[in-house]
Amino acid sequence: MHMVQVVFMTVLMFFVLVTVHEWGHYYFAKRAGILVREFAIGFGPKLFSYKRDETQFTLRLLPFGGYARMAGEDPEIVEIQTGQTIAVRLGDKDIIKKIYVDQLDTRRNVIRGEVQFIDLEQELKVRLDVDGEVAVYDVDPRAMMVKGSQQIQIAPRDRQYGSKTVGQRALAIFAGPLMNFLLAFILFALYIQMAGVAVENPTYVKIGDMAAGMPAEEAGMHKGDIVYSINGELIGADYQKMIDMTSASNGKPMDWAVKRGGETLNFTLTPRTMEGQEGAKVGITPVLPTRSATIGETITGSGHAMVDTTKAIFLGFKQLINRFNMDDIGGPVRTFELTGQIAQQGIEYLTHWAAILSLYLGIFNLLPIPALDGSRLVFLGVEALRGKPVDPGHEGMVHFVGFAMLFLLMIAVTYNDILRLISG
């Protein structure tokens, strides 16, 4: 695959994984009637932004994830106090459409007055003293608060995250990982359709992939060649025999016979060891012949892949806890590097890798770590048991500290990744 294509497919894969996750939060929050202020991919400065309906869709600089910011999660609306002078713009039936809190002299077609009473959450009313006369106005539930050039839609109580039931909020939070699980299942199924399934009673082994700079590639072998014999011994479908013979022949020339398009070709290969791996290698990945998978085989195979990969992910978590080492943790740079290497092997391998990453993203986000979805679900569980929510200030502090720690960890592993690239 051409390098430009590799980079494009790598970036596209991460974009899809994060977008699907955040879309889950966004969609189920909207279904619950929650105002979603921003749907963002990435963090930091904005690169691109547009508004659709009530939501601002943004692409940000740092590709570390994304978020769907719901009304009521953060105190983002400017507070208006009694006695403050503001300006309002009326719409049909004298209902307030916009509320201006500064630069009042530059506002046109507005009514200026001193606030005697204002409620933008429950009653949606404003009482103003306008040149000595008191006027009461209703406020449109989708009215905009304007400060400078920034416009923020007000959020009545029934549009805020905290006003919804525990079940509605839990679904809006769990929907992110759920979408990653569904995407992983679909991607595993696509991989099975592309790669096929092993045939029953195979009669040969073929070369599925080749490592650059290794004896097989140097000798001129090709992907798809059928391994016929090694040192005169027929291999048939016994790929383990091929591996064992190669592993035990470090530095010793071996006579390989392969079939390619009806022709038998002979090669002399000298296996050699690779750093961090046992036994000698010639740089090939043996695969058994495959056939197209049926719909039933695709569904069951995808399910088995989900289960097996989940077990492997939790085993990795266990090993990381038992033998923690910063060098064993990869950040975005390392993940991008590995994804690029896999993308060069073909679209089917990239699809399989994307399925693994999507499943990992869903599982990781459900861990009870502050700032992650799992932690927020824990707080909702506590609320359900207590019959009342945890103090929002305390919960917010836990998530803030957790996010800060995760961000620092991300910086540390990214620094390690960059050093690893520089040092080779």
N, C-alpha and C positions, 0 to 999 in steps of 0.2 A: 504494500500500500504506500502510495506517495506520501512524503513527509507532511505536505500541506493537508492532505486528507486525514492523516493520523492525528494531527493537531486539532483539526475541525471535529473529527469524530470524538476525540477525547473531551473537548470542551462541551460538545453537544450532549454527551453522556451525563456529565456532571450537572449540566443545566436541567436536563430532564429529571434526574433523580431528585434534585432540590425542589424543582417546580411542582412535581407530583406531590411531594410531601406537604409543601405549603398550601397547595390547592386543596388538599384534604381539610386542613384547618379552615381555610377561607370558605369553602363550599358549605360545610356543616355549620359554621358560625352564621353565615347568611341565612341558612334554612331555619336557624333558631331565632332569627330576627335581630342578630347582633350587628351593629355598625362596624364594618371592617375599614379602618382608616387607610391602611397601607398594606399592599402585597409586595414584599421586597425579596429580590434574589441578591444575596450578598450583603455585606455591611460596609459602613464608611460612606464616603462622598458619593453622590449620585452621578451616574454616567448617562442614564436615560430615564425619562419619566413621562408618563401620560396618565390622565384621569379618565375613568370610565364609570359612569353612574356616581356612586358615593366613594369609590375606592381609588387611591392613587397607586398605580403600578410602577415600580421603580427597579432599575438594575443598578447595583452599587459596586464599588471598586473591589472590595476584598471578598474573594470567592470562598468564604468559610461557611456558607449556609444561607439562611434566609429567615423570613418571619412574616406572619400575618398579624398586624397590630390591630387589636380589637378595642373599641371604645370602652373606657372604664378600667382598662389595665394600667394606664399611666395617666397622671394628672396633667394632660397636655393642653387643656383648654384654659385660656386666660381668665382669671377670676375678676368679676366685676363687683365692686363694693357699693353699699348704700352711700349716697352723697357724691358719687363719682359722676362726672359729666360724660355722656356718650352721645352718639348719633345713631339714628336708626333709619333704614329705608323701608318703606311700606310697599306691599304688593296688593293683589286683589283683596277686597273686603277689609282693607286697612290692617292686614296681618303683616307682622315684621318678617322681612326676608333676609335683611343683613343688619348686623350690629357692629358699629365702628367704635374702637376704643382709643384710637390715637389719630393724630393728624386731622383733627376734626375740621379745621379751617379749609382744608383742601377737598373735603367731601361735598359732592353736589347732590341736589334733590334728596336731602335728608332732613330729619327732624332732630334738633339738638335739645337735650334736657338733662336735668339732674335726677339720678336714680333715687327713687323713694322705696321701691320694692322691685326685686327681680328673682324669678325662679325659672331656670332653663331645664329643669329635670322633671318636675312633677306637674305644676300648674301651667307652665309655659306662658307666663305673663310678665309684663314689665309695666311699672307705674312710674311715669316721668313728670317732673315739674318743668313745664315748658313756659318760660317767661311768666311765672306766677300762676299758671293754670295747670291743673293736674289732669293727665291723660293716661288711660289704661289701654294697653295694646296686647293682643294675643300674639304669640310667637309661633311661626311655622316650625313644625317638628324637624324640618331639614334646613332651617335657617343657618346662615354662615356668620361666624365671628371673624372680623377682619382686624388685623393688627399689622400696620405697614402694608407690605405686599402679600402677606401670608393670610390665607383664608382657611378656617377650620370649621367643619360642620359641627353644630351642637349635637349632643347625644342625650335625648330624653332618657329617663330612667329605664324605660322598657326596651331601649336599644343598647343598653350597656351589658357587658359580659356578666357582671355580678348580679344582675337582676334575673338571670335565667336559672332554671332548676339545676340541681347537681347533675342530673342525667344529661341535660342539654349541654352543659359546660364540659362534662367528661367526654361526650361524643365529639365535641369540637376539638378537644385536645388529642383524643385517641385517633381521630381520623387521619392525622398526619402519618404516623407509623403504619396505620392500616393501609393507606394508599401505597406505601412502599412495599408492604407484604403482597398486595395485589399485583403491583408492577413486577416484583420478583417472580411471582408465579407465571405471569405472562411471558417474561423474558426467558425463564427456564423452558417454557413450552416452545417458544420460538427457536431456542438453541437446539432442542430435541428434533424439531422439524428440519432444521438446517443440517445437523450432524447425523441424524438417523439413529437407529438402534443396532446393536450387534446382531449378526445373523446367527441362527442356531447351527451348531456343529460346523464351525468355520474350518477352512482347509488351508489358509495361508495367513501370514502376517505382512502388513505393508508399512511403509514409512509414512507416518502421519505428519511429522514436523522435523526440521533440521536446525541445529545450532550453528550459527556463523563461526567460521574459523576452526571448526572441529574436523577430525579426519574424514568423516563421511562427505561433508561438503567439499573439502579439499580434493577428494578422490573423484568427485563428479557424480555422486549419487543424487537422485531427485526425490522430491516429495511424491508419494504415490507408488514408488518402486516396490515390488513384491520380493521379500527376502526368501530366496529358494534354499540356499545351503550356506553353511559356514564351515570352513576346513573340511569340506566333503560331507558333512553331516546334514541331512535334510532337516529343515526347521518346521515345515508344515504350519500349524497354528500355535505352536508352543513358543510364545514370545518370552516366557520365563527362561527357557533354555537358551535363547539368544542372549538375554541379559546376563545370565550366569556365565556363559562362555566368554562374553566380552569383558565382564568384570574381572575375571581371573587371568586375563591376558595383557596386563599392563606392560607396555613396551615391546610386546611380541607381535610380529606381523601376522595377520589373519587373512585367509582367502574367502572372500564373500562372492556369492553368485546371486544376482537379482534378475527378476524378469520385468521387462519394460515394453509394453506394446507387443507382446508375442515374441520378443527377442530376449535371449539370456546374455547378460553382461557380467564380466568378472572384474573384481576390484581387490586390491590389497590394502587393508586398513591396519593401522597400528594404534590400538587404544591407548589412551593416556588418562591420568587422574585429573580431576577438577577440584579446585579449592572448596573445602566445606562439604564434599560429597565422598561417599565411600565407593570403592571399586573403580575400575577403569571405564572410560566412556569413549564412544565414537561420535556422539553428538546427534543421535536420532531418537525420535519418540515412536515406539512401535504401536500400531493400532490394528485391531481386528476388522475384517470387512463389515460393512453396515448395509442396512436397507432402510427404506422410508418408514417412518413410524406412523401407526394408525392414530386416529383421534383418541381412542381409549388409552393407547400406550403413551401418547403425549401427555394426557391429563395425569395418569398415574405416575409417569416418570417425573413430571414437574413436581407433584406432591412429594415423592420420595426425595427429590433434590432439595426441596425446602426443608424437610426433616433432617437429612444428612448434613446440610450446610449449617443449620441451626445448631446441631450438636457440635460441629467443628468450631463455630463461633464461640460458644460457651466454654469449650475446652481451651480455646485461645485466651479467653478472659481469665480462666483459672490459672493457666500457666503464667500469664502476665502478673497476676497477684502474687503467686508463689515465688516468682523470680523476676521481680520488677527491675527493669533496666531501660533507661531513657533511649538507648540505641535501638531497642526493640520496638519503639513506638514511631510510627510514620505519620507525618503531617500531610498537608495538601500537596507540597512539592514532591514528596516521595510517592504519594498516591498517583499524581499526574504522571510521574516518570514511569511507574510500573504500568499504568494504564496505556501509555504510549507504546511501551514494549509489546503489550498484549495486542493492541490495535494493529501492529505491524504483522501479526500472525494471521489476521483475517477477521471478517465481520462476525463469524460464528463464535470465535474466541472472545471478542469484545462483548458480544451479547451475553455470553455466559458470565463474564466478569462483571458486567453491569447488573446482572441478576443477583450475584453474590453481594455486591456493594449496596444494592437497594435493600436486600434482606438485612444486612449489617446495620444500615442506617436506621431501619425501623426498630430493630432490637436495641441498638445503642440508645436511641431516644426514649425508650421505655425504662431504662435503668433509673432508679430513684436517686439521681444525682441532681443537686440544685441547679436550676435554670433549664433542665431538660423536661420533656413532656412527662416522663415518669414521675418526677418530683411533684409536678403540678397535679397529677392524678392522685398522688399520695395525700396532698393537702385536701383534695376534694373528697377522698375517702374518709379522712379525719372529720371533715365537715358533715358527711353523711352519718357518721357514728355519733358525733356530738349533738347534731341537730342545729348547729350554728357554725358559721364560717370562722376560720382562724383570722386573727387580726390582720387586715390587709397590709399594715405597715411591717409587721413581723415577717409575713410571707414574702413581701416585696424585698425586704432586706436579705432573706435567705437566697432568693433567686439572683439578686444583684451580686452577692458575694460569690455564688456559684458560677455565674457568668464570667465574672472577673477572673476567677481561678482557671476556668476553662480557656479563656482568652490568653492568659499568661502561658498555660501549657501549650496552646497552639503556637504561640510565638516561639517557645523553647524548642518544640519539635521541628518547626519550620527552619529555625536557625541550624539545628542539627542536620536537617536534610540538605540545606545549602552547603554546609561544610563538607558533607559526604559527597556531594556532586563535585565540589571544587577539588577535593583530595582524590577523587576517582574511586 
